[in-house]
Amino acid sequence: DNDGSRYVVKSLVWEGTDFRVRDKERHRRDANAYSMLQSSDHVMNIYGYCVNGAIFDYATQGTLQNALRREEDHPHWTSDEKLLYA
């Protein structure tokens, strides 16, 4: 069933890079943290992960990088805005 939900795949391996065990462990910790924080409205849901990738909700509000750029133009965020990008 396609209910219109959008998802994104986060991948740690791209063409031309070598696999490193250190990166596998970092990715495992990252996925575990997302899994434990999933009940929060301020953390994206994680639907699954493997050694070099994970599936998350699509971030409709944009990227953290874009939010930080916006802060340069508007440095006084409201508390709600801070929580939105936390």
C-alpha positions in Angstrom: 0.0 0.0 0.0 1.2 3.5 -0.8 -0.3 5.8 1.7 1.6 8.9 0.4 4.3 8.7 3.1 7.8 9.7 2.1 11.0 8.1 3.3 14.7 8.7 2.9 17.7 6.4 2.9 20.8 7.5 4.7 23.9 5.8 3.4 27.4 5.9 4.8 29.0 4.2 1.8 29.3 5.8 -1.6 31.2 4.9 -4.7 34.9 5.0 -4.4 35.1 4.7 -0.6 36.4 1.7 1.4 34.4 0.0 4.1 35.8 0.6 7.6 34.8 -1.3 10.7 35.0 2.0 12.7 32.2 3.5 10.5 30.0 0.4 11.0 30.2 0.9 14.7 29.4 4.6 14.4 26.4 3.8 12.2 25.1 1.2 14.7 25.3 3.7 17.5 23.5 6.3 15.5 20.7 3.9 14.5 20.4 2.8 18.1 20.1 6.3 19.4 17.4 7.1 16.8 15.6 3.9 17.8 15.6 4.9 21.5 14.4 8.5 20.9 11.7 7.5 18.4 8.9 8.3 20.7 9.8 12.0 20.6 8.0 14.4 18.3 11.3 16.1 17.7 13.2 13.1 16.3 12.7 11.4 13.0 11.4 7.8 13.0 13.9 5.1 11.9 12.3 2.1 10.2 15.3 -0.1 9.8 19.1 -0.1 9.3 21.9 -2.3 8.1 25.6 -2.0 8.1 25.7 1.0 5.8 22.2 2.4 5.5 19.1 3.4 7.3 15.5 4.3 6.4 14.0 7.5 8.0 11.0 9.7 7.6 11.5 12.4 5.0 12.3 15.7 6.7 9.6 18.1 5.3 11.0 21.1 7.1 14.3 21.0 5.3 17.8 20.2 6.5 19.6 21.2 9.6 22.2 22.9 7.4 19.5 25.1 5.9 18.2 25.9 9.3 21.6 27.0 10.5 22.1 29.2 7.5 18.7 30.8 8.3 20.0 31.5 11.8 22.7 33.8 10.4 19.9 35.9 8.9 17.5 35.5 11.9 19.6 34.8 15.0 16.7 35.1 17.5 14.7 31.9 17.2 11.5 31.3 19.2 11.5 28.4 21.6 9.2 26.5 19.2 11.7 27.1 16.3 14.5 25.8 18.4 12.6 22.6 19.2 11.6 22.2 15.6 15.3 21.9 14.6 16.7 20.3 17.8 
